[in-house]
Amino acid sequence: MTDAVLAGNACCCSASRKGRGEVVSAEIEPQTSGARPIHRDVALPGGSFLMGDHFGEGYAADGEGTVHAVTLGPFAMDVTCVTVAQFADFVQATGYRTDAETYGNSSVFRLAVAADRRDILGYHGTPWWLTVRGADWRHPFGPLSGIDDLMDHPVVHVSHADALAYCQWAGRDLPTEAEWEYAARGGIAGRRFPWGDDLEEGGGHHANLWQGTFPTRNTAADGWLATAPVETYTPNGFGLYQMAGNVWEWCADWFDRDYYTHSPSDDPEGPARGQRRVMRGGSYLCHASYCNRYRVAARSSNTPGSSSCNLGFRTVSRRSS
């Protein structure tokens, strides 16, 4: 697949679904201050940084090439992605049904599918994405999989609407794209990754990415074939885990390729409207041969109702303690 095709084909990174927008159940109430779920987060002071691709490596269609100064106010970010255990608490408390459960299917990478043939409904956009009946957050690879051994892994098969519903219940927010990149950089200015400029700096693995030949053979040399526990690898300079790889993370912003050319310098919140929401960070399916979107500056996007086995989220708080 050529760079030109990849640049315009975001579903190569995480499968896209047409359909429902951001419907958050009216029955989901924010928790009172005394009953909010525990979120381990890091207080970040904010300040100014240079946002965007410092190396000219991004796809033109992603619009990350305009390096520009951004100033953010203070906020606190989750140390890790929201875990299966945390999402299970949310579902138990509210009875919430995810978009994947409502549709009855979601997207699973073909080598990871755990389903009978009758539940594989066909390819989804690319030869490596399959639509699987019964795939959802409780069954991340299909109805023959489960979560008993994955409670400390990131929850997946969550749409943007699902992430917003969780945030509403927890009294949290999704990060803006600018907050996400500031946090991912970990206080290191102008670097390619949260740990520096080399993918395997120091001769070791720093992120859960595809190892081998994509999409036919994953050697799992970094230790994981699919998702890894959320506190795997060394955290960045702010103490945040896995700001590259493992799972894509939803951001609050609508996606606009040209937004950087006219975005405000103070606390940008993204366009007022759009058709796709920003995703950041890459996933365990990213490989340099077809997708280098696991860099801290890299942008991608997906339709709000989309869900897949490599798409999750983390939350922030902008509320005073």
Secondary structure, DSSP 4 states (H G I P E B T S, - for coil): --HHHHHT-GGGTS----S------TT--PPPTTTPPP--EEEE--EEEEES-SSS-S-GGGT----EEEEE--EEEESSPPBHHHHHHHHHHH----HHHHHTEEEEEGGG--S-GGGEEEE-SSTTEEEEET-BTTBTTSTT--STT-TTSBP-S--HHHHHHHHHHHT-BPPPHHHHHHHHHTT-TT-SBTTBS-TTGGGS--SB---EETTTEE--TTS-SS---TT-S---TTS---SSBSSEEEEEEEP-TTGGGT--SBS----S--SSEEEES--TT--TTT--TTSTT--EEE-TT--BTTEE---EE-S--
